[in-house]
């Protein structure tokens, strides 16, 4: 086997070394305590407390050609009364601009209702405070937005439609200069008030973004044609994301971004997305490290995922990610089933991540640790990924099983693959800098791999 900076392990090498490697593996720790902790997190998450009062938008002179004035009037009245449920009834309604939620409000999209957002960017001004790919700024308002709220919900079996003809969609090809400018301002620590990226700029807003909140429920609605990230929780403590149907295939269409948020449950959702289905983040580069808010105590369970990638951590994770539990999810097809990303601009630590009981159909890569993800700043802030366990997983087919790319001196550490059956794999391993990689009853193409490996 030729020694290269990159370690490529073929099937013959696995068969030749598996017997000797197995001697290095005497036992494994019982992870039941981890899953007890996941159950404790689920029990600890607090739902919103919203009064049982209804405000029908037709009582506020809602017009189908633009229901936004009536929706906002109903929200104002409900808020003045101490909170309640603002109901969008059956039928197609347009909104010529964003819906801004307030505390103790449940925006309810009834079954058979569609709220179609207007395609003109100028409708989403004035600018609001957002976090765009991990950096705070002022930009176009998300289509549904809440800031500094408590006890908020978006519910109902209706549809939120970002509009397939939205003028935001082509901005993907225009955004690079603004992306670079924002990232440079964040890295330099420019005051957030100076980071103005609204009119004349091309950074697309999220479909739904909730910033600095406590007790949030997102439940049951269908969402499509998002201009950017789809459901985005920022600085949110205690959130439940349940029963959503997300079918949106435009660029950067993540299904749910849990971003510097704590005590979050993501369960029983259907994701078909143009990017990651479920992704955990915590800010970008210097700006993310200064904010310093991790994502932690997150449980992702019983979801049906398909899109470019399945589950992801990063690459915006400078505030840290810890105590995240994925269990009983189905991953259908795409580029990478599990994709963890970072680079030398980021910093931060991702640790104590547990993944179990997954059924995976067909992906180009099964496990992809891309810790050399492209950066722009030439930084020297390595991200540490450590203490990860993947267990009880069945895979129908994959291109490659495991690819690891970590910067020199900062290996991927303490990763266990346990009780994993891969029925068909075209390629096996590409390893560049890993420490304490453990295979425990891993079956690939009918062959068993056991053992412990360092490659630094």
SULNOR-V428853 format. One record per pair of residues at least 24 apart in sequence whose ideal C-beta (glycine too) atoms are under 10 Angstrom apart, sorted by the first residue. I is the first residue (numbers start at 1). J is the second residue. Records with the same first field share a line. If there is no record, write none. Layout:
I=J  J
This chain:
4=432
5=408  432  433
6=403  404  405  430  431  432  433  455
7=404  429  430  431  432  433  434  453  455  456
8=400  403  427  428  429  430  431  432
9=401  402  427  428  429  430  431  449  453  455
10=427  428  429
11=425  427  428  429  444  445  447
13=428  429
14=401  428  429  439  442  444  445  447  448  449  451
15=447  448  449
17=449  451  453
18=439  442  447  448  449  450  451
19=448  450  451
20=451
21=438  439  449  450  451  452  453
22=439  440  448  449  450  451  452
23=450  451  452
24=438  450  451  452  453
25=416  438  439  440  441  450  451  452
26=452
27=440
28=389  391  416  418  419  438  440  441
29=389  416
31=354  356  389  391  392  416  418
34=323  325  352  353  354  356  389  391
35=299  325  327  354  356  357
37=297  299  323  325  352  354
38=265  297  298  299  300  301  323  324  325  326  327  354  356
39=299  325
40=297  299
41=262  263  264  265  296  297  298  299  323  324  325
42=240  263  265  267  297  299  301  325
44=238  262  263  265  297
45=215  237  238  239  240  262  263  264  265  297  298  299
46=151  214  215  216  237  238  239  240  263
47=151  153  215  216  217  219  238  239  240  265
48=83  103  104  105  106  149  150  151  152  153  213  214  215  216  217  238  239  240
49=83  104  150  151  215
50=78  82  83  84  85  103  104  105  106  151  152  153  155  215  217
51=78  81  82  83  84  85  104  105  106  151
52=83  84  85  106
53=77  78  81  82  83  84  85  86  104  106
54=78  84  85  86  87  106  108
55=79  81  83  84  85  86  87  105  106  108
56=85  86  87  88  89  108  110
57=86  87  88  89  93  108  113
58=87  88  89  91
59=87
60=86
62=88  89  91  93
63=93  94
64=91  92  93  94  116
65=93  94  96
66=93  94  95  96  97  118  123
67=91  92  93  94  95  96  99  113  115  116
68=93  94  95  96  97  98  99  115  117  118  123
69=95  96  97
70=95
71=95  97  99  100  107  115
72=97  98  99  100  102
74=105  107
75=99  100  101  102  105  107
76=102  105
78=102  104  105  106  107
79=103  104  105
83=150  151  152
84=108
85=153  155  156
87=113  155  156
88=113  114  115  156  158  160
89=113  158
90=114  158
91=158
92=116  159  161
93=158
94=118  161  163
95=123  143  144  160  161  163
96=120  123  124
97=122  123  124  125  141  143
98=123  124  125  128  140  141  142  143  144  145  205  208  209
99=141  142  143  144  145  146  154  160  208
100=128  141  142  144  145  146  147  149
101=144  145  146  147  149  152  153  154  208  210  213  216
102=146  147  148  149  150  151  152
103=146  148  149  150  151  152  213  214  215
104=149  150  151  152  153  215
105=146  149  151  152  153  154
106=151  152  153  154  155  156  217  219
107=144  146  152  153  154  155  156  160  208  221
108=153  154  155  156  157  158  219  220  221
109=154  155  156  157  158  159  160  220  221  222  223
110=155  156  157  158
111=156  157  158  159  220  221
112=156  157  158  159
113=156  157  158  159  160  221
114=158  159  160  161  222  224
115=143  144  156  158  159  160  161  162  221
116=159  160  161  162  163  164  225
117=143  144  160  161  162  163  166  168  207  225  226  227
118=143  163  165  166  167
119=162  163  164  165  166  167  168  169  225  227
120=163  166  167  168
121=166  167  168  171  198  199  201  202  204  205  227
122=167  198  199
123=167
124=168  198  204  205  227
125=198  199
126=198  199
127=195  196  197  198  199  201  205
128=198  205  209  211
129=192  193  195  211  212  234
130=195  197  203  205  206  209  211  232  234
131=206  209  211  229  232  234  235  257  259  260  281  283  284  287  288  291  316
132=175  178  179  182  183  186  195  197  203  204  205  206  209  228  229  232  284  316
133=175  179  182  183  186  203  228  229  252  257  259  281  283  284  315  316
134=182  183  186  234  257  259  260  281  282  283  284  285  287  288  291  314  315  316  317  318  319  346
135=179  182  183  184  185  186  187  192  195  197  283  284  285  286  287  288  291  316  318
136=182  185  186  191  192  195  211  234  283  284  287  288  290  291
137=178  181  182  185  186  190  192  193  194  195  196  197  198  201  203  287
138=192  193  194  195  196  197  198
139=178  182  195  196  197  198  199  201  202  203  204  205  206
140=168  171  197  198  199  201  202  203  204  205  206  227  228
141=198  205  206  209
142=204  205  206  207  208  209  210  211  226  227  228  229  232
143=168  205  206  207  208  209  223  226  227  228
144=206  207  208  209  210  218  223  231
145=205  206  208  209  210  211  232
146=208  209  210  211  212  213  216  236
147=209  210  211  212  213  234  235
148=211  212  213  214  235
149=210  211  212  213  214  215  216  236
150=212  213  214  215  216  237  238
151=213  214  215  216  217  238
152=210  213  214  215  216  217  218  236  239
153=215  216  217  218  219  240
154=208  210  216  217  218  219  220  221  223  231  244
155=217  218  219  220  221  242  243
156=219  220  221  222
157=219  220  221  222  243  245
158=220  221  222
159=221  222  223  224  225  245  247
160=207  208  221  222  223  224  225  226  230  231  244  246  248
161=207  222  223  224  225  226  248
162=204  205  206  207  208  223  224  225  226  227  228  230  248  250  253
163=224  225  226  227
164=224  225  248  250
165=225
166=204  225  226  227  250
167=204  227
168=202  203  204  205  207  225  226  227  228  250
169=204  225  226  227  228  250  251
170=202  204
171=201  202  203  204  205  227  228  251
172=202  204  227  228  250  251  252
173=202  251
174=201  202  203  204
175=201  202  203  204  228  251  252
176=202
177=201  202
178=202  203
179=203  376
180=376  377
182=284  287
183=284  285  286  287  345  375  376  377
184=285  376  377
185=287
186=283  284  285  286  287  288  290  318  377
187=284  285  286  287  345  376  377  379
188=286  287  377
189=286  287  290
190=287
192=287
195=287
203=228
204=228  229  250  251  252
205=229  232
206=230  231  232  234  252  254  257
207=231  232  246  248  250  253
208=232  233  256
209=233  234  236  257  259
210=234  235  236  239  261
211=235  236  259  260
212=236  237  260
213=237  238  239  261
214=238  239  262  263
215=239  240  263
216=240  241  261  264
217=241  242
218=242  243  244  256  266  269
219=243  244  268  269
220=244  245  268  269
221=245  246
222=246  247  248  270
223=247  248  253  255
224=248  249  250  253  272
225=249  250  253
226=250  252  253  254  255  273  274
227=251  252  253
228=252  253  254  257  275
229=253  254  255  256  257  259  273  275  276  279  281
230=254  255  256  257  271  273  274  275  277
231=255  256  257  258  266  269  271  278
232=256  257  258  259  261  281
233=257  258  259  260  261  264  266  281  295
234=258  259  260  261  281  282  283  293
235=259  260  261  262  283  291  293
236=260  261  262  263  264  295
237=261  262  263  264  293  297
238=262  263  264  265  297
239=263  264  265  266  298
240=264  265  266  267
241=265  266  267  268  269  278  300  303
242=266  267  268  269  302  303
243=267  268  269  270
244=268  269  270  271  303
245=269  270  271  272  304
246=270  271  272  273  277  303  305  307
247=271  272  273  306  307
248=272  273  274  275  307
249=273  274  275  307  308
250=274  275
251=275  308
252=276  308
253=277  307  308
254=278  279  281  307  308  309  312
255=279  303  305  306  307  310
256=280  300  303
257=281  295  312  316
258=282  295  296  298  300  313  321  324
259=283  288  293  295  316  317  319
260=288  291  292  293  294  295  296  316  317  318  319  320  321
261=293  294  295  296  297  298
262=293  294  295  296  297  298  323
263=296  297  298  299
264=295  296  297  298  299  300  324
265=297  298  299  300  301
266=298  299  300  301  302  303  326  329
267=299  300  301  302  303  327  328  329
268=301  302  303  304
269=300  301  302  303  304  305  329
270=303  304  305  306  330
271=303  304  305  306  307  310  329  331  332
272=304  305  306  307  332  334
273=305  306  307  308  309  310  334
274=307  308
275=307  308  309  312  334  335
276=305  307  308  309  310  311  312  313  314  334  335  336  339  341
277=303  304  305  306  307  308  309  310  311  312  329  331  332  334
278=303  305  307  309  310  311  312  313  324  326  329  331
279=309  310  311  312  313  314  315  316  317  339  341
280=311  312  313  314  316  317  321  322  324  326  340  350  353
281=312  313  314  315  316  317  318  319  321  341
282=313  314  316  317  318  319  320  321  322  346  348  350
283=316  317  318  319  320  346  347  348
284=314  315  316  317  318  319  345  346  348
285=316  318  343  345  346  347  348  375  376  377  379  381
286=318  345  346  347  377  379  381
287=316  318  319
288=316  317  318  319  320  345  346  347  348
289=318  319  320  346  347  348  381
290=318  319
291=318  319
292=318  319  320  348
293=318  319  320
294=318  319  320  321  322  323  348  349  350  351
295=319  320  321  322  323  324  350
296=320  321  322  323  324  351  352
297=322  323  324  325
298=322  323  324  325  326  353
299=323  324  325  326  327  354
300=324  325  326  327  328  329  355
301=325  326  327  328  329  356  357
302=327  328  329  330  357
303=327  328  329  330  331
304=329  330  331  332  359
305=329  330  331  332  333  334  337  358  360
306=330  331  332  333  334  361  363
307=331  332  333  334  335
308=334  335  336  339  363  364
309=334  335  336  337  338  339  341  363  364  365  368
310=334  335  336  337  338  339  358  360  363  366
311=336  337  338  339  340  353  355  358
312=336  337  338  339  340  341  368  370
313=338  339  340  341  342  350  353  369  383  385  388
314=339  340  341  342  343  346  348  350  369  370  371  373  383  385
315=339  340  341  342  343  345  346  370  371  373  374  375  383
316=341  342  346  348
317=341  342  346  347  348  349  350  383  385
318=342  345  346  347  348  349  381  383
319=346  347  348  349
320=347  348  349  350  351  383  384
321=348  349  350  351  352  353  383  385
322=349  350  351  352  353  387
323=351  352  353  354
324=350  351  352  353  354  355  388
325=352  353  354  355  356
326=353  354  355  356  357  358  390
327=354  355  356  357  358  392
328=356  357  358  359  392
329=355  356  357  358  359  360  393
330=357  358  359  360  361
331=358  359  360  361  362  363  366  393  395
332=359  360  361  362  363
333=360  361  362  363  364  396  397
334=361  362  363  364  365
335=363  364  365  368  399
336=363  364  365  366  367  368  370  398  399  400  403
337=361  362  363  364  365  366  367  368  393  395  398
338=363  365  366  367  368  369  388  390  393  402
339=363  365  367  368  369  370  373  403
340=367  368  369  370  371  373  383  385  388  404  412  415
341=368  369  370  371  372  373  374  383  385
342=369  370  371  372  373  375  381  382  383  384  385  406  407  410
343=370  371  372  373  374  375  376  377  379  381  382  383  407
344=371  372  373  375  377  378  379  380  381  382  383  407  410
345=373  374  375  376  377  378  379  380  381  382  383
346=371  373  375  377  379  381  382  383
347=379  380  381  382  383  384
348=381  382  383  384  385
349=383  384  385  386  387
350=383  384  385  386  387  388
351=384  385  386  387  388  413  414
352=386  387  388  389
353=385  386  387  388  389  390  415
354=387  388  389  390  391  416
355=388  389  390  391  392  393  417
356=389  390  391  392  393  418  419
357=391  392  393  394  419
358=390  391  392  393  394  395  420
359=393  394  395  396
360=393  394  395  396  397  398  420  422
361=394  395  396  397  398
362=395  396  397  398  399  424
363=395  396  397  398  399  400
364=398  399  400  426
365=398  399  400  401  402  403  427  430
366=390  393  395  397  398  399  400  401  402  403  417  420  422  425  444
367=393  398  400  401  402  403  404  415  417  420  429
368=400  402  403  404  405  430
369=402  403  404  405  406  412  415  431  432  433  434
370=403  404  405  406
371=404  405  406  407  410  411  412  432  433
372=404  405  406  407  432  433
373=405
380=407
381=410
382=406  407  408  409  410  411
383=407  410  412
384=410  411  412  413
385=410  411  412  413  414  415  434
386=411  412  413  414  415  435  436
387=413  414  415  416  436
388=412  413  414  415  416  417
389=414  415  416  417  418  438  440
390=415  416  417  418  419  420  442
391=416  417  418  419  420  440  441
392=418  419  420  421  441
393=417  418  419  420  421  422  442
394=419  420  421  422  423  443
395=420  421  422  423  424  425  443  444
396=421  422  423  424
397=422  423  424  425  426
398=422  423  424  425  426  427  428  444
399=424  425  426  427
400=425  426  427  428  429  430
401=425  426  427  428  429  430  442  444  445  449
402=427  428  429  430  431  434  437  439  442  444
403=427  428  429  430  431  432
404=429  430  431  432  433  434  437  455
405=430  431  432  433  434
406=431  432  433  434  435  456
407=432  433
408=432  433  456
409=433  456
410=435  456
411=435  436  437  454  455  456
412=436  437  455  456
413=437  454
414=438
415=439  453
416=440  442  452
417=441  442  449
418=442  450
419=443
420=444  449
421=446  448
422=446  447  449
429=453  455
431=455  456
432=456
